[in-house]
Amino acid sequence: MPPQAAPQGAPHHPAPSGPPSQPYAGIGPYTSPIPVRQTHLGNALASEWTKIKSVRSTIWTLSVMVALVAGIGLLVAASTSDSDYETVPTTLPGFFGTLLGQLCIVTLGVLVITSEYGTGMIRTTLTASPQRSRVLTAKALVFFTLSFATTTLALALVAFASTGMHSGPGVQEPTSEQLLGSTVGAGLYMSLLGLLSLAVGCMLRHSAGAITTMLGVVLLPAILPAFLMMSDSLRDLGEKMQEYSSPQALASLFRIDESLNSGWPQLWALAVVTAGAMIAAYVLMEKRDV
């Protein structure tokens, strides 16, 4: 329908000129009252510490580890007499609990990262902190510090308790090197083994697969040499594998036999392997999708 013309004599109001009215004129851009600042590694460390201390698996795994290391060690120390320490240092009881306690650290190292992949929470973590290398660095630092402090304190408790229980003219008092190896050295070895487990868990992204892989890494070098040394051609390989196996490395750190070395070469070898695994974990975490 065509528009109707205005009736004759009606007042005419011209259309307003200029820009349209602005109902919110005078109100500037919104500024959040929450301060916005650049995130850094400290924020990632705080986040990972909150996660690792609030998850039940951490508390239970570390509790079982302390119970094994300290419980078995103190039980052995209380069950032995002074004459048992004529040829071995009094720090020896900590060795028996460490053999089992290292499996708890391996399990915890895997679960620190694979539990997030299993539940899908890794997407939330990487959304909050898109720098994936920063996330992995924070996880590694928090886990290594916690495991090293816990294992070293448990081993020191056993070492000093056993030394206090057994003393006398025929008892072999531990030297500073033996005491350092049976506490700090063994704690470093267990923590590096856990850090290697974290790297394997990051690469496999599956709890059961990573734990099974690490159990093979820990147990196979201790079992396989017995079969390899049956053959003359494989004897050298079996002896070398046995030397760098986990039980042999811990026995060397505790100096349970004078024929063994100090255990630090095995510790350095584990550090090199762990560093290589961590580099591979960084590369794969940056390349793969979540």
N, C-alpha and C positions, 0 to 999 in steps of 0.2 A: 504494500500500500504506500503511495507517495506521501511524503510528509506534508502535513497541513500547514498552510501559511498562517502566520500570526494575525489575529483579528485587527481590523483597522482601529487605530487610536491606542493600541496597547503599548506600554512603555518598552523600549528596547534597551536591554542591558548587554553591553559588549562583552565578549569572552575575555576572561582574564589573560593577560599576557605574562610572559616570564616562566620560570621553571615551576613544576608542580610543587605543591606544599610538602614539607618534610615533617611528618608528625613526631619523629624522634630527634629533631634537630637539636644539637647541643649535647647529645650523649656520645661520648667518644668510644673507642674500641674497648672491649672487655679485658680486664687484666685480672688474672687469677691471684687470689691472696696467698696461694701456696707458692713458695719460692721454687723456681725452676733452675736447676743447676746440672752441670755435666756429670754423668756417672763415671765411676772409676773402679779400679780393682777392689778397693776397700768395701764398696757396696756389694760386689759379688761375693766377697769373703763373708760379710755379715749375713747375706742371704743363705749361703751354703752352710754356715755354722748353725743358723736357725733350723735349717732342714735336717741336718745330720743329728742334732741333739733332740729333735722332736719326733724322730721316727723310732718306733719300738725295736726294729731289728738292730739298730745301733746299740741300744742299751743292753739288749739280751746278748748280742754277739760279744761285746766287750766284757760283759759280766761273766759269760762262760769262759772267755779267754783268761781273765784274771783268776777265776776259780781253778782252771786247769794249771796255769803256771804257778800261782802261789800255793794252791791247795796241794797239788802233787809234790811240789818242791818242799814244802814244809813237812809233809808226811814222810818223805824220804829222809829229810834231815832228822826228824824225830825218831825214825826207825833204825838209823844207823848208829854205830858207836865210833869212838875216837880212833880206834885202830883201823877203821875203813878209810881213813884219810891220811895214811902214811905215804902214799904214792900219788894221790890225786888231791887237788885243792878242795877246800871246804865249800867252794861255790858250785860244786858239781850237782847238787840236787836240783838246781834250776834248769838243768839240761833236759830232764825227763818231762817236765811240764811244757817246756818250749816246743818239743816235738809235736805235741797235740795242739798247743795254743796257736801255732802258726796257721793251722787249718781254719781257725776262726777269723784270723786277720785276712786270709785269702777270701773267705766268704764275704766278709764285710766290704773289702775292696771292690768286689764285683757288684754287690748290691747298691753301693753308693751311687752308681750311675745307671745300672740296668733296671733298677726299680722305677726310675722315671720313664724309661723307654717302655716298660711293661704297662704302666698306668696311663701313658700319654701325657704326663705332666711335663715332659721335656719340651713340648710345644709351648707351654706357658713360660717355662724358664727361658727359652730362646727368644720368645716374644718380648719378655721384659728386658733381656740382655742379648741383643742380636750379635754381639761380638762373641762368637762361639769359642774362640781360643781363650778368652777371658773366663768364660764359664768353666772350661776344663781346667784351667790353671787354678781357679779358686777351689774347685773340688779336690784337686790333687794336693794343694797346700793344706787345706783344712783336714783332709783325711790323714795325710802323712804326719802332721803335727799331733793330731789326737792319738793315732796309733803308736807313734814313737814315745810320747809321754806316758801312755798307759802301760805299754810293754816294759819300758825301762824302769818305771816305778815298781811294777810287779816283780821284775827280776832283781832289782836292788833290795826289795824286802826279803826275798828268799836268800840272797847272798849274805846279807848282814845277819839275818836270823840264824842261818846255818853256821856262820863263823862264830857267832856268840854261843851256840850250843856246843860246839866242839873246839876245844883248845887244850893244849898240853905240849909236853916236850916232843912227842912223836907225831903230832898233827902238822900237816903241811899247810901253813898259813898262805893265803893267796897273795901273790905279788900285785903291784899296781897294774901291770900289764894284764894279768889274769883277771883281776877285778874289773878292769875296763872292758875286756873282751866279753866277759860273762854278763855284763849289764848293758853298757852303751852299744857294744858291738853286736850282741844278740838282738837288742832292740832295733838297731838299724837294719839288721838283716831281715827281721820279720816285717818291718815297716816297708822296706823296699820290695819285699815279696807281695805285700798288700798293694803297693803302688803299681806293680806289674799287673796284678789282677784287675785294678781299675782300668789300666790301658787296654787289657784284653777285653774287658766288659764293654768299653767304649767302641772297640772295633767290631765285636760280635753282636752287641745290643740285645743279648738274650741271657737271662740269668743262669738257666740250667746249662746251656752250652758253654758259657764262660767259666762257670765253676768246675764243670767236668774237664775242660781244657787245663785249668790251673792245677787240678788234682793230678792230672797226667804229668804236668811239668814238675810237680813236687815229688810224686811217688815213683815215676818211671826211672829216673836216674838212680834211685836207691835200690830198685829191684832188678833192673835189666843187667847191670854189670855182673851179677852172679851167673847169668847164662852166657854172657859174652866171654867171660874169662875161662870158660870151658874149652874154648878154641884158642890155639896158640896165635893164630893170625889176628884174632880180635881181642887179645888180652890187653894190649896197650890202650885200645879204645875203651875197654871196660874199666881199666884202672883210672883213666883220666875222667871218665864219666862219674865214677864213684868218688873221686877226689872233689869234684865240684857239685856233688849231690847235696841236698839240703841237710840230711842228718850228719854227713861228714863235715860240712861247713860249720854247723853249730857245734859239733864235737871239737873242731879245731879252735873255735872261739872260746869254748869253755876249757880248753887245754886238758882234756881227759886222758891224753896219752902224750908222752914226751916226743914220740916219733912224728906227731902231727905238726903242721906248721901253725902259724899264729891265727889263721883264719881270715886275715885281712885280704889276701889275694882273691879268695872266693867272694868276699864282700864287694871288692872292686869289680869283679866279673859280673856279679848280679846288678851292680849299679849301671854298668855299660849296657847290659841287656834291657834293663828297665828304661834307660834313656832312649834306646832305639825304639822300644815299644811305644813310649809316650810320643815320640816324633811321628810314628805311623798313625797313632790315634788322633793327633792334631790334624794331620793331612786328611784323613778320612772324614773327620767331623766337619771340616770346612767344605769338602766336596759333596758329601752325601746330603740328601734331604732328610728331614726328620720323619 
